[in-house]
Amino acid sequence: MSPFAAAESARLARPLPDPVRAVIFDMDGTLLDTEALHKRTMAQASAALGWPLTEEMLLGMVGIPRHENREMLARLLGPGFPLERFYAESDVLFEAALHEEVPFRPGAQAALAAIATAGIRMAIATSTSTPFAQERLARAGILSCFDVVITRNDVARAKPDPEPYLLAASRLDVAVHDAVAVEDSYAGVRSASAAGIPTIMVPDLLPPTEQELRAVTAVLPSLDALAALIL
């Protein structure tokens, strides 16, 4: 059985709320096509420094707050790795690319428009820090779509802890079982599902594993199918 077929079977056993009263989105890799950009610019920066990161290391950083990724790189590469210079140079490359355009994941703009038209409240729950999250959303032209934006700075415990999603639901004044979460990463799926929120995974760089398939309500190939599923 394919991952998508398996997830569809799971969806029948764990239906979405009816009606859906709120949708809580992850940002990077879910709405904005920035995880792939991060991966590319980090690969470029590390290679230029003579410390090329492996594919496993790069994928292991997806959906994880920076301080945890820093700890991982320091542990794996040791004290000789120029950690500060690596982040400084990869950030320059990343911001230069974003200056040209903030890229969307397929179907993101149409999904946001359809959910807004239906009068359903929306929030962001991201591991990106303030003010970078708001700035990225503003430059993409979608900040006004969201009633609530939860960033890394708003919580003591980042994803995969459920705190970001619990806080988003609380600030939306909606019960967790009446909301839907939309995520691309393992950490995000685990965060949202641990919060008790029915979760839809739209994979980006990471395909769903058995753990994600057991946790989610559905897996979609893109956000193009989101509105039809929840509205």
C-alpha positions in Angstrom: 0.0 0.0 0.0 1.4 3.4 -0.9 1.8 6.1 1.8 -1.1 8.1 0.3 -3.4 5.1 0.3 -2.4 4.2 3.8 -3.1 7.7 5.0 -6.5 7.7 3.2 -7.4 4.6 5.2 -6.3 6.3 8.4 -8.4 9.3 7.5 -11.6 7.2 7.4 -10.8 6.0 11.0 -10.0 9.5 12.3 -12.4 11.9 10.6 -11.8 15.7 10.4 -13.9 17.9 12.6 -17.3 18.9 11.1 -17.3 21.8 10.8 -13.6 22.8 10.8 -13.5 25.9 13.0 -9.8 26.8 12.5 -6.8 25.8 10.4 -3.3 26.1 11.9 -0.5 26.0 9.4 3.2 25.4 9.7 5.1 28.0 7.6 8.4 26.8 6.2 8.0 23.8 3.9 4.2 23.9 4.2 3.1 27.3 2.9 6.4 28.7 1.8 8.9 26.7 -0.2 11.8 27.7 2.1 12.9 24.4 3.5 14.4 23.4 0.1 16.0 26.8 -0.1 17.5 26.5 3.4 18.8 23.0 2.4 20.4 24.4 -0.7 22.1 27.4 0.8 23.4 25.4 3.8 24.9 22.9 1.4 26.5 25.7 -0.5 27.9 27.4 2.6 29.3 24.2 4.1 30.9 23.1 0.9 32.5 26.6 0.5 34.0 26.2 4.0 35.4 22.8 3.2 33.0 21.0 5.5 30.3 19.7 3.1 27.2 18.5 5.1 25.8 15.1 4.2 22.3 14.7 2.9 21.4 13.0 6.1 22.6 16.0 8.1 20.7 18.4 5.9 17.5 16.5 6.1 17.9 16.0 9.8 17.6 19.8 10.2 14.2 20.1 8.6 11.5 21.4 10.9 13.9 21.7 13.9 14.7 25.0 15.7 18.1 26.5 15.0 19.4 26.1 18.5 18.8 22.3 18.2 20.4 22.2 14.8 23.4 24.0 16.1 23.8 21.5 18.9 23.5 18.6 16.4 26.2 20.0 14.1 28.5 20.7 17.0 28.1 17.2 18.3 28.5 15.5 14.9 31.3 17.7 13.5 33.2 18.7 16.6 34.9 21.9 17.8 36.8 22.3 14.5 33.6 23.1 12.5 33.2 26.9 12.0 29.7 27.0 13.3 29.3 30.7 13.5 30.8 31.4 10.1 28.7 28.6 8.6 25.4 30.1 9.8 26.5 33.6 8.9 27.3 32.7 5.3 24.3 30.4 4.8 22.0 33.2 6.1 23.5 35.6 3.6 22.8 33.2 0.8 19.3 32.4 2.0 18.3 36.1 2.5 19.7 37.0 -0.9 17.5 34.3 -2.5 14.5 35.5 -0.6 15.1 39.0 -1.6 14.3 38.0 -5.2 11.1 36.2 -4.3 9.5 34.4 -1.3 8.4 31.1 -3.0 5.2 29.4 -2.2 4.5 25.7 -2.0 2.1 24.4 -4.7 -1.5 25.3 -4.0 -0.7 27.5 -1.0 -2.3 30.7 -2.2 -5.4 29.1 -3.5 -5.9 27.1 -0.3 -5.5 30.2 1.9 -8.0 32.1 -0.3 -10.6 29.3 -0.2 -10.3 28.9 3.6 -10.6 32.7 4.1 -13.7 32.8 1.9 -15.3 30.1 4.0 -14.8 32.3 7.1 -12.5 29.9 8.9 -9.9 31.4 11.2 -6.3 30.7 10.5 -3.0 30.7 12.5 0.7 30.0 12.0 2.7 27.7 14.3 6.3 27.9 13.2 9.7 27.1 14.6 11.1 30.2 13.0 11.9 33.1 15.4 10.4 36.5 15.6 10.7 38.8 13.7 11.8 36.6 10.8 8.5 34.7 10.6 6.4 37.9 10.4 8.7 39.5 7.9 8.7 36.4 5.7 4.9 36.2 5.8 4.6 39.9 5.1 7.0 39.8 2.2 5.0 36.9 0.8 1.9 39.0 1.1 0.0 36.6 3.4 0.6 37.9 6.9 -2.9 39.4 7.0 -4.5 36.0 6.4 -3.7 34.9 9.9 -5.5 35.8 13.2 -2.6 34.4 15.2 1.1 33.8 14.5 3.0 31.6 17.0 6.8 31.7 16.6 9.7 30.1 18.4 9.9 33.1 20.7 6.3 32.5 22.0 7.0 29.1 23.5 9.3 27.5 26.0 9.3 24.2 24.2 9.5 24.0 20.4 8.2 21.3 18.0 7.9 18.3 18.4 6.5 19.4 21.8 2.8 20.2 21.5 3.2 23.6 23.1 3.2 25.6 19.8 -0.1 24.1 18.6 -1.7 24.2 22.0 -0.9 27.9 22.2 -2.2 28.6 18.7 -5.5 26.9 19.5 -5.8 28.8 22.8 -5.2 32.2 21.2 -7.7 31.3 18.4 -10.1 30.4 21.2 -10.9 27.1 19.6 -10.9 23.5 21.0 -8.1 21.4 19.6 -10.6 18.8 18.3 -12.3 21.6 16.3 -9.1 22.6 14.5 -7.0 21.1 11.8 -3.2 21.3 11.6 -1.3 21.3 8.3 2.4 20.2 8.4 5.2 19.0 6.2 7.9 17.8 8.8 8.2 15.0 11.2 8.6 17.3 14.2 5.6 19.3 13.1 3.3 16.3 12.7 4.4 15.0 16.1 3.8 18.4 17.7 0.3 18.8 16.2 -0.9 15.3 16.8 0.4 15.3 20.4 -1.7 18.5 20.9 -4.7 16.5 19.9 -5.3 18.3 16.7 -6.3 16.3 13.6 -3.3 16.7 11.3 -2.9 16.7 7.6 0.6 16.1 6.3 1.7 17.7 3.0 5.3 16.3 2.6 8.0 18.5 1.2 11.6 17.1 1.7 10.6 14.2 4.0 8.2 11.4 3.0 5.9 10.1 5.7 7.2 7.2 7.8 5.0 4.7 9.5 5.1 6.9 12.6 3.6 9.9 10.7 1.1 7.7 8.9 -0.2 6.5 12.3 -0.4 10.1 13.6 -2.0 11.9 10.8 -5.6 12.2 9.5 -4.5 12.4 5.9 -1.5 12.8 3.6 -1.9 15.0 0.6 0.4 15.3 -2.4 0.0 19.1 -2.4 -2.1 21.9 -0.9 -4.2 21.9 -4.1 -6.3 19.2 -2.4 -6.6 20.9 1.0 -9.7 23.0 0.5 -11.7 20.1 -1.0 -10.8 18.0 2.0 -11.7 20.3 4.9 -14.4 22.6 3.5 
